[in-house]
């Protein structure tokens, strides 16, 4: 009979290692995974995976949805990321306004911050309840110069000040992209400023082009711009003071 696997092995705790391995499977290429997907990646048994996922879901680190059941990172993961990147206050201030925008538009809305090495990181997201939707997922990262969410921040940062291609973003305060990252998707983003007048992050709305066109796109642009101003004010930003 095989010897039962010990929980602790030297200086490590096996269950924690496994939980970390599960969380590491969720990335920009696979923001949503089923237990079958995780089994193929990790080789763990189904009961073990369900125990790990149930524990993580109970702590708010992952959430489950759909039939067949799938899992994705939840708001608890963004709080952990925020502790690392110093954006917990940002999430607390922005969440009510983010939810308001989500309720107003029924589209996916997300918050991004600039990370290291010229990246942007998604620190909070509310997914559209509609059948046809797009999502990036908490923890998703990508270069700042790619997509509306990053460009809306980059346009108002020193490293993007000389980029003529971002002049319209600086003029209007909003960046719109069509099919730049996901074919058929539209992204509308605006920068968020902190008390010191510097870019604190970016607010972005995602949706399919078939919904985000014409008058509805104009309405969403206005709502994203308004929400970004409201979040900036919640962070203590004063436009007049920043201009002095």
N, C-alpha and C positions, 0 to 999 in steps of 0.2 A: 504494500500500500504506500502510495506516495506521501511524503511528509507534508502536512499542511503548511502553506506558505506563511511565514511569520510576518506580522504587521510591521515590526521594526527590523531594519537591516543595518547594523552598524549605527551610523549617525543620522540615518534618514528614516522617515515614516512613509511606508509604501502607499498608504491610502492618499496622503497628500501629494505624493509624486504622481499618482494616477489622476487625481483631480486636476493637477496642473497640466498633465498631458492632454486631458479632455479639453480644457480651456484653450490650449495652444492650437487645437484643430480649427478653431473659428478664426478666419482671417478674411482678407479682402476678396479672395477667390471663392470662399465657402463660408458666407456669413450665417447660413442656416444649414443644419445637418440633422439627419435622422439617426436613430440608434444603429441601424444597419450601416450607414456611412461611417459612423465612429468605430464600429467593429472592424470594418475593412482597414481603417487607418491605424488602429491601436492593437487589434488582436485580443481585446478583452472580451469576457463573456457577457451575454446580454444582461443577466442578473446584476453583475458587477457594475455595468454601465448605468443601469436604471437606478441603482443605489447612489452612485456618484451624482447623477443628474438630479435625482430627487433632493439630495442634500444641497447642491448648488442652487436649485430652484427655491428651496426653502429659505436660503440666505439672500435671494434676490439677485444672484449672479447670472443665472440663465433663466429663460422663460420658455415654456412649451406652447405650441399652438397647432391647429390643423388636424386633419385626418387624411392620410396617416400622420402621426405625431412627428413634429420636427422641433428642433431647439435652436435658440440663438442667444447671444449675450444680452443681458438685461441691464436695467438702470444701475444695479449694484456694481456691475463691472465698470460703468462710467465713473462712479464715485471713487473706486479704487484708482482708476486712471487719473481722476482729478486730484487726488491726494498727491500723486507723483508729479503732475505737471502744474500743480498750484491753481487749479481752476474750480475748486469746490464752490467758492463764493459765486463764481460765474454761473454755474449750473443752478444754484439756489435762486439767484436773481432772475435768471432767464426762464426757468421752467414754467411759471404761470403764463408768461407771454407766449412761449413756445406752444403750450397747450391751447391757448386761445387761437393762435394761427392755425393749428391743426384742426380745431373744431370749425373754424370759419371756412376752411378750404377743402377739408376731407382728403388732403394730400399728405404725403410723407414730409415731415419737417425735421431738421437736424441742426445741431450746433457743432461748430468746428473751432479748433484752436491751432495755432502754428506750433509745430513741434521742433525738434532738432533737425539739422541737416536740410532745411528748406522743405520740410514736410508739413502736411496738415493732418489733424487727427480728429475723428468724430468722437465727441464726448457725451452726446445725448441724442436720441432719435425717437420720434413717435411715428410709427408706420401707418400709412393710409389704410382705412378699413375697406377700401374698395377692392374689387377682385383683381383688376389690372393695376399693378403698382410697382414701384421701384424702391429699393432700400439699400443702404450701404452698410449699416450695422455699427454699433458702438465699438470703438477700437479700430475701425477702418482707417488706414493711412495712405496717403498719396502725396505726390509732389505739389507744392503750392501753385505752380504754374499750370496745373491741369484742372479743368473744370471750373464752373462758376463759383463754387464755394471757396476755392483757393484764390482765384483771381480777384474776387471781391475784397479779400484781405490784402493781397499783394499790392494792389493798386494804391493803397494808402500806407504802405510800409516803405522805409528808406530804400530797400533793395528793388522795389518796383517803381520808384518815383520817376525814373528816366525812361520807362517803357512806354513808347508812344501808343502801342496797341492797347494800353489800359486807360488811355485818356478819356474815353467815353464812360468808363466805369467811374473814374474820378468826377466827371461832370454830373452824371446822373445819380451816383451813389448806389447803383444796382448793376449786377452782372447777370446776363441771360445767356445760356448755352443750349444748343440743340444737337443732340446726338453725339456730343463730343466724347463721352465715355461709354454710354449705353445707347445703342441705336434705338431711335424712336422715343427717347427720353428728353424732357426739357428740365433744366435746372434754373432756378431764380434765386440769387443770393445777394446779400448786402452785408457790409462790415458792421461790427459792433465795437464801440470804443469804450475804454475804461476811464476812470477818474482823471488819469494823467494825460488823457487826450490821445494816447497811442491805441493801436488796434488791439483789442482784447480777444477777438475771435470773429466768426462769421456765422450768419444765419442763412440756411438754405432750404428751399422747398423743391421737391422732386415730383414729377408726374409724367404721364404719357402725353405725347404731342397731341393726340386726338382730343384730350380734355383741355390742355393748356394752350389754347390758340384764341385768336380774335379778342373779343371783349373780356373773356374769362382770364386770359393771360394778363391783360392790362390790369384787371382787378387784383390778381394775385401779386403782380409787381408792386402795386400800391400797398397791399397788405404786408408784404415782406418788408418794404421800406419803412412803413409805420412801426412794425414790430421791432425792427432793428434799432430804430430811434428810441422806442420804449425800453428796450433792454439796456441800451447805452445809458439812458437816464437812470434806470434802476441801479446801475453800477456807479453812478455819481458823475457821469460825464455831463459837462456843460459846454455846448458848442461855442457860445460867445467867449467863454473863458479860454477855450482851446485856441481860438483865433487871435487872442491878445498877444 
